[in-house]
Amino acid sequence: MRRWLLAAMIVVLAGTSAHAETFAEFLRAFEARAVDAGVSREVYRRATDGLTADPNIPKLVETQPEFTTPMWAYLDARITDGRISRGKAAITKNEALFTAVGRTMGVDPFILGAIWGVETDYGAVLGNSKLIKPIIRSLATLTYQKRGRYEQDAADFIAALKMVQGGLDADALVGSWAGAIGHLQVNPSNVIAHGTDGDGDGRVDLHNSLPDALATSAKFLLDLGYAPGVDWGFEVSVPAGFDWLLADRETLRPISFFAERGVTRVRGRPFADGSIPVFLYAPAGQDGPTFLMTGNYLVLKGYNFSDSYALSVAHLADRLKGGGGFAASWPRATQFPNLRQRETIQAKLKQLGLYDGVVDGRIGPVTQAAYARFQASRGEVADGFITHKSFEELSAVK
């Protein structure tokens, strides 16, 4: 678990030794930054007058499932039979809209449908006042809290204030605890950057207009580099003796490169185009599902940086099209290291000259690549999958 997540557990949001300033003092101090960014003093003061911090946010930050559960548990919770059937029904009900968005904007409408399903269960949660609340308070709280993405939170807080300045009621500007708005949950900075009027009424309303929400997210994906007509990726089988150091998401190679080395699509399916650039991704190592991912998978990570999130959207899109589950099983009995043990893993890898990142317990692609090099140096399968066994192995290194 990330160090900043643990720190959030001890933050008390209104006047405490965890902060040098109270929430009210923070709001007064932040006014100058908001004004410098183009928010009028009048709008800022009207939107923040009497505002109190949301005491629930530290726990919500600390328990984000993208970062606290194994990938298979995350997928299990989001790609259920019920969500698949509800999604098929919702897309059928709005078939003309989805078809039009896909045709005019070039984004796979089932990807948009999957984002809709993962984010708000096809709009079902938008009326839940326990989950959907005024985001000025949420974003002010997050910015005050100074979690690991302070600059993004501050930018979103300012963007939300600009939306109020543009004519929206601060109390009616609602979204998730993290400030995301509407059916497909877009944060305020990206609403301003990519907001699209999908229903032609002259305004962008992601909460009440599904056409606006779909068009905005489609433009967001396109602006992130989405390539129309290209799949997100393919589940594959990897032959014995394969060089797992080729599982490098920093280097995209044509599908033919991997096919020449014995990588095949599961269930005997062919690759339609061997020239598509991909990278090999094994989120659970050699014993779990393995994928060749296109650039469109990385675009989904631009929408939400979590691999668990990106793969859940990608796979739900396939299920909404009528596809089945993954061919390979997840290694569900895997035991994972705790925060202290993950820090030890990184420190040991740094000591061995294999890791030049920060020792913070955050296990991402850089740490996994370093661990893969360690595995390769010992003649092991270098899949980079870090488990409790990795901690034991590295702890034994003198």
Secondary structure, DSSP 8 states (H G I E B T S, - for coil): --HHHHHHHT--SSS-TTSSS-HHHHHHHHHHHHHHTT--HHHHHHHHTT----TTHHHHHHT-HHHHS-HHHHHHHHS-HHHHHHHHHHHHHTHHHHHHHHHHH-S-HHHHHHHHHHHHTTTGGGG-TTT-EEHHHHHHHHHHHT-TTHHHHHHHHHHHHHHHHTT--TTT-EE-TT--BTTTTB-HHHHHHH---SSSSSS--TTT-HHHHHHHHHHHHHHTT--TT--SEEEEE--TT--GGG--TTS-EEHHHHHTTT-EEGGG---S-TTSEEEEE-TTGGGS-EEEE-HHHHHHHHHS--HHHHHHHHHHHHHHTT----SS---TT-----HHHHHHHHHHHHHTTS--S--SS---HHHHHHHHHHHHHTTS-------HHHHHHHHT--
